[in-house]
Every structure is written in structure tokens, then in C-alpha cells.
Amino acid sequence: MLGSGISEPFQKSVDRAARRIRSANNFLIVAHVDADGISSAAIATETCRRLGKDYDLVFAKKMDKITIQTINESTMDLVWIVDLGSGYLTSYTRDNIVITDHHVPHPEWKTNQKKIDLFRTIEHVNLCDYGMNGSVDGCGASMTYLVSKAVNSYNIDLAYLSVIGACGDIQDRIRNKLSGINALTLKDAVDNGDVAVVKDLRFFGRETRPIIQYFQYSGEIEILGITNNNIACNKLMATHNIPLKIDGKLTVWNDLTNEQKSEVVTDVLKLIDPKDVDTVYNDVYTLPRFPKDGGLRDANEFATLLNSCGKYDDAPIGVRICFGDKSAIKEAKNNRSDHRKSISEALQFVRQNNLVHIKKYIQYFDSGNLIKDTVIGTVSGMILNTPGFKKDVPIIAFADSDDGIKVSARANRRLGEMGLDLSVIMFEASSAVGGYGGGHNVAAGATIPADKKEKFLEIVENMVHSQLFK
């Protein structure tokens, strides 16, 4: 059955992939290590488990030569690649592959192409092939969920994982709510009672962040006089008689009653540029089946915990968390704490050492081996929302990696609306210097040779100028 918003050709690609999965005896599942990848892996592994099929699960930071070799040499009936793989469609030499992804496909791939040559059959499920935007309309988990649901309709109870994956890829922030295919999978999750949608303030940490920090670190949108002002945040709470502790615990936003929230929201929205109100106050996604004290009831906080698992080589723990494994949640708390500490120290290092350099159309910094390549993307994104740094140009960050230099590129979403596409820039600029890359329009990455940074930056700046001022 076709779902609203899914074209017939798109649905046919989903159904072909589902048939291939049902007919296979065993699987190698290859997944990305971020929140979207872990959510995708949870959907794929549970789909196989319910079919009674054997599977092996491998996580990969990127589709490098070793990962491609693992895929090509696998003896499993079918290789299912989730949340990565589309950019490397010409690199696979084995038969019987399913890819559920949302990244920009390799430019030589043709929409609806079933065989690249006579020897390789690839079922490619990617919304980009059907005129949609892989940065906002759907994520790896939503593509994987569509296939899982086509395998068997009872897999509707996995839809909540696609919501977590989409939030992990910040797809709820581009249009201020989930849209496109994400909205379809969200509806399944809501209909199944696994996700609740309400209007609320959309700052990070509704369930876990102390309420002063919740407003103090409001993110991309500034609350006039409140953002980054601890004293003003305390005054705001005092004005509305909001206690900073309840039953001995620091108060969080979701501890407040609806009436208390309404009063604070009214004051806060007066301090925000009217054009930003929809960004600040809009849909939020709650997972009511998860306990409140675990920090998993908010989809964005859930995704952050999964990301911390992936950053510290504990992605399998993330899969267990997806299904509410209490021991896994306990284990992951150390990852979350380490992740927060690592990010905080990295931001302080960049700031104290004045690492960020400004060119005409980009800004950049090189952290060498002093910031982990697994967190450099998070750090560069946070810099865009940190006072003292520019928000109106993309940021390019370098970190040493095992196979060269890891590049992370981030930009304000408004630059994306103006025509910036970092996925194209990372792909073409890295290819020009002997590397590889891709991603999304305002969040992308690459790996390049260690001696090509200056040439790479030159190409990137020229391409940014060309895209924004063509």
C-alpha cells in the first residue's frame, strides 16, 4: 500500500528490498556509528530477528576501504547497509546488497537502476533518488523503517526509532518540525502510542538539563538578555516562582506544570525575534514508554545518548538502549558524561588558543591530534552557536585520523536555505585532492591526505563563494 508522500516508483524500490530481505537466509548488517546509524541498526537487526534469520552487525565510522572490503568479501546471503553506502555504489563487487540511506548517491548512479553491471544487484532505497532532500525529508532510520514495515506490517512498533534517528540528524530543526518521509514515520509512531507530539520550547535538555542551563544555553536562537546570562536566567525563574530544586533534585523544564510553562513561554517569546518564534516554540517529540529518569523520554536527548555511544566505540550498547535495556542505559551514562566533558574541553581548547581563522567566505581550524576525530563534527557545529564566533559563514574543522585528515564542515541552516550545499563541496573538494567525502547541505565531512589541507581549503572557499553568490 502506498503511503501519502511516497511515489509509486519509490514504494516499488522499498518493496523490492523487502522481498530480498525476506528471501535471504542470513545477513551482514553494516551501519554508521551516529544516532541515525544506531537507530537504523536497531531496526534492521530486530527485523532480521523477527524473521528468525541469522545476522552479524558491523559498525563503521565511514565507508573506507576496509569497510568496503568487508562488504565485498562477506559470505552472508545478503549485505544490508544502513545510513551509509549510497556515495560508494560503484565500489561494491558482490551481489545481493540492500542499501537504506539518505546521503547523496554516487553521481554515476541512475535512479531506479537495479544493476550496475551484470554481476551486481543492489536494491537502493534512498529518497534522494525520488526528488526529495536527504538532509530534511528523511534519514537512514526512516528509510530502514520503510523497508522493515514492508517486510511485515507488525514492525510499525519500530517507527519510534526512525524519529530518534531523524532528530539525531537534526532533521527536526531545518523546518522546525519533522517533515516529508519523517512525518510519515512519525505518524506511525504516534498511532502506535510510542511517540507523543506537543508544542513546547525546543531548547535542548527538556528532561535532563538543569533549568538555568536550559535557558542559558538556548542554542542557535538568542533570547535577548537571557542567553549566556546566568543571573538573568535566575531572575526569570524567580519572577515565576520556579524553584531551582524539587525534592532535592535540580529542576528541569519538564518538571514544571503546564501552567508554569505557559507563563514562562509567554515571557520568553517576547524576547525573541518574531521570525524565530516557530523555531523556538514548535513540535517536540516525547517517548512515553521510556522512564523519565533515564533521559530517554525526549527524542533529541535519546539521540544524544546514542551519539555518545558511537563516539566512544560502544555503538552496540546503543542498539540495546534502543530497546530499553536497563543495564545498557547504565553503562552508557559514563559515555554521556565522557562525551560532555570531551566536548567542553575541546571548545575551551579552541577558544583559548584562538584556533579559528577567518577567510572571506569560510572559517576554519586545525585541531591536529588534540581533538578526537569522532567529536570534531560536534565541536565545529557548537562553535557556530558560541558567542565570539561567526555564524554567517561555514566552518571547516580538521582533526588527525588513522587514514589521513578528518574534515568536518558545518553551516547555519539559513545558509542552506540560500543555496549552500556542503555535501557537494565536500565530495568535489576532497576528490580533487585525492580524498573522499559527502554528507548533507549544512553538515558534511571528508577525509583528505595530510599534505592537502591548504589546497582543499582553497577549493572549498571558491565553491562556497560560487554557491552563495552565483
Buried (B, 14 or more C-beta within 10 A) or exposed (E): EEBEBBEEEBBEBBBBBBEBBEEBEBBBBBBBBBBBBBBBBBBBBBBBEBBEBEBBBBBBBBBBEEBBEBBBEBEBBBBBBBBBBBBBBEBBBBEBBBBBBBBBBBEEBEBEEEEBEEEBBBBBBBBBBBEBBBBBBBBBBBBBBBBBBBBEEEBBBBBBBBBBBBBBBBBBBBBBBBBBBBBBBBBBBBEBEBBBBEEBBBBBBBBBBBBBBBBBBBBBBBBEEBBBBEEBBBEBBEEEEBEEEEEEEBBBBBBBEEEBBEBBBEEBBEBBEEEBBEBBBBBBBBBEBBEBEBBBBBBBBBBBBBBBBBBBEBBBBBBBBBEBBEEBBEBBEEBBEEBEEBBEBBBEBBBEEEBBEEBEBBBBBBBEEBBBBBBBBBBBBBBBBBEEBBBEBBBBBBBBBEBBBBBBBBBBBEBBEEEBBBBBBBBBBBBBBEBBBBBBBBBBBBBBBEEBBEBBBBBBBBBBEEBBEE
